[in-house]
């Protein structure tokens, strides 16, 4: 199998965005606030949004299964309060669940959490539990900066995050560390904020003893790890100056990277610097970079082509495509085995 561990519902029917705009308007004007029941999206609309988009691309490019979560830029945890985020997360998670039920062989859910700036992360636990128990979600998306580019939350090593980590360990689910829309004009959302956050999350873990407290905690850092692979020597050197263990011992039993890197030299660097066991295939298709590369004539986010053209052995490619995802997403592995896959 080829498992894509990083997919977002970026093609949801327009009714979802329309409802969200009404919800945002309702923050200032309660009379404009819509009811959840007013959002009407049929199964046929969901099918159409998937069949002509994500599923078509999966079939064209040769991937089999996508771990599917709500659109990252739409999480927008900085908008409104916890009640707003809670309602929005519930709606978005349910839609991804419905997609997974309509296309059970092609999609499995990962949950968005109802985070909100300044609100205790433990308030997210009921939604996390609901998504794992009722929706069969195999992972979560964890936003280290709910403020949207202002970084008002404590680092991921802070004990305020521990209730979420305890649940992650209990359910044996990983978290993709993924920010949302930037409302700070200094940081472009996908070109700066996302990659800044990937690098920042790695460094927060490096400077802490988080994985001593949670030896089985698993983080997936997307977008190839931001600047991490490119500056691996810097991080090794910093850890050495801090009298930390080698990074292979300090972090690489807990931190993994995806292949959402959109050119061949980037994938070549990733696969040469980071151990194969820490790399999981992903494309984030129909996401941040949707165009065709004029140098190759292929879509930038067709990452399978880069893996095929890399120096990885057949065994290493199999690990990146499938084996590593089954190890990191143990609930996915169990669900697949139950289906004989």
VOLUMNU-601057 format. One record per residue (C-alpha): residue in one letter; x, y, z. Coordinates in steps of 0.25 Angstrom, whole numbers, plus 5000, padded with zeros to 4 digits. Each point is the difference from the previous one (the first is absolute). Layout:
residues N
AXYZ
...
end
This chain:
residues 341
X500050005000
X500450154998
X499450075012
X500050165000
X500050045014
X499750154997
X498750034993
X499150125003
X498550024996
X500350124992
X498949974990
X498850005009
X498750054994
X499950155000
X498949995010
X501049985011
X500750134997
X498750074999
X499649955014
X501350035006
X499950144995
X498750025007
X500649945013
X501150104999
X499050114998
X499249955012
X501250035009
X499750154999
X498549994997
X499349895008
X498850014991
X500849954988
X500549885007
X499649874992
X499549875006
X500849884998
X498749944994
X500050104989
X501249944993
X499549914990
X501049914992
X499549884993
X500849874998
X499950024985
X500750145002
X501149935009
X500249904989
X500150104989
X501050085008
X500949885002
X499849924987
X500450114991
X501250055009
X500749925010
X499649864996
X500350044985
X501450045004
X500249885008
X499649914989
X500950084990
X501250005009
X499949865005
X499750025015
X499049915008
X499650065013
X500050155005
X500050045015
X499050114999
X499850125009
X499350134999
X500650114992
X501250065007
X499850144997
X498549995003
X500349965015
X500350145003
X500049985015
X500250155002
X498650044996
X499050015011
X500049935013
X500149855004
X498549994997
X500250044986
X501249914998
X499349885007
X498750014990
X500950024988
X500949895003
X498849915003
X499450034986
X501449984993
X500349875006
X498649954997
X500250034986
X501349934999
X499449885007
X498850004990
X501150004989
X500749885006
X498749925001
X499650034985
X501449964996
X500549905011
X501149944991
X500650144997
X499950095011
X500149995016
X499850125009
X501050085008
X499350105010
X500150155001
X500050055014
X499250125006
X501150085004
X499950155004
X501050105004
X500250015015
X499149885003
X500549885007
X500449894990
X499349895009
X498650064995
X500349934987
X500049865006
X498549984998
X500150024985
X501249924999
X499449885007
X498750014992
X500850004987
X500849885004
X498949925006
X498850044991
X500750044987
X501249905000
X501050114998
X501449955000
X500750135004
X499850155003
X500550134995
X500650085011
X500250154998
X501250065008
X499650144997
X498450025001
X500350155000
X500250004985
X501550044999
X500150085013
X500549885008
X499450035013
X499949865005
X501149935008
X500949904993
X499649864997
X500849955012
X499250085010
X499249925009
X498750074996
X500049914988
X500249875008
X498549965001
X500049994985
X501349925000
X499449915010
X498849974991
X500949984988
X500849905008
X498849935005
X499449994986
X501349984993
X499850114990
X501050094994
X499850154998
X500450084988
X500550135005
X499350094990
X499750155002
X498850074993
X499850144993
X501050115004
X499350135004
X501450065001
X500350084988
X501549975002
X499849854997
X499349954987
X499249885005
X500549894991
X501350054996
X500550055013
X499149975012
X499949854997
X501549984998
X500350095012
X499149915009
X500749874995
X501350055003
X499650065013
X499349885005
X501249924998
X500950095008
X499050015011
X500149855001
X501550004999
X500250105012
X499149925009
X499949875007
X498549974994
X500349864995
X500649965014
X498650035006
X499349944988
X500949894993
X499049954991
X499450144995
X500150014985
X500050134992
X500050014985
X500650134995
X499450034987
X500650074987
X501349925001
X500350065014
X500150154995
X501550045002
X500449885008
X500649904990
X500750124993
X500750045013
X500249875006
X501450035004
X499550135007
X499049925009
X501149895003
X500950115004
X499050075009
X499749875006
X501449975003
X500350145006
X498849975009
X500649875005
X498849934994
X500049864994
X500249974985
X498850044993
X499849864996
X499749975014
X499450135005
X499050024989
X500049894989
X499249905008
X498950105001
X500050104988
X499749974986
X500050084987
X499149994988
X500450024985
X499250124997
X501250064993
X499750044986
X501349994992
X501049884998
X501250075007
X499250025012
X499649855001
X501449964997
X500550085012
X498949955009
X500249854997
X501550025001
X500050075013
X498849945008
X500049855003
X499049934991
X499349955012
X499650155003
X499450034987
X498649984996
X499450024986
X499150124998
X499550104990
X499050095006
X499450004986
X499150124995
X500650075012
X501050125001
X500749974987
X499049964989
X500750044987
X500849934989
X501650015001
X500450064986
X501349935002
X499449865001
X498650014994
X499549945012
X499250055012
X500950055011
X499249915011
X500249874992
X501049965010
X500049854996
X500850044988
X501150055009
X500049885009
X500149914987
X501250084995
X500750015013
X501249915004
X499249925010
X500049854998
X498749924998
X500049965014
X500150145005
X499050054990
X499049905006
X500350055014
X499750144996
X498849974992
X499349905010
X500849945011
X500450125008
X498550054999
X499549875006
X501050015011
X499750155004
X498549994997
X499849875008
X498550025000
X500050014985
X500949874999
X499049935009
X498850054991
X500749954987
X500349875006
X498649985004
X499650024985
X501149904996
X500950114994
end
